[in-house]
Amino acid sequence: MNNLDGNKGNPIQPLVAMINCIFWVIYATMQKKKDYPIIVANIPGIFLGAITFFTAII
């Protein structure tokens, strides 16, 4: 809510969410049989987490 009101927010949560999505994508791509639903579900989380992180620190 802070971010939407124009106030600086806590950047830790979106950073950790972005890192979590990165690890899930790495895990899904390293499998012998690629797990595409996990990859597709977590790719937007990487970008949205990065956007939220950078807007929280600005």
Stockholm file with secondary structure:
# STOCKHOLM 1.0

chainA/1-58         MNNLDGNKGNPIQPLVAMINCIFWVIYATMQKKKDYPIIVANIPGIFLGAITFFTAII
#=GR chainA/1-58 SS CTTTTTSCCCSHHHHHHHHHHHHHHHHHHHSSSCCHHHHHHHHHHHHHHHHHHHHHHC
#=GC SS_cons        CTTTTTSCCCSHHHHHHHHHHHHHHHHHHHSSSCCHHHHHHHHHHHHHHHHHHHHHHC
//
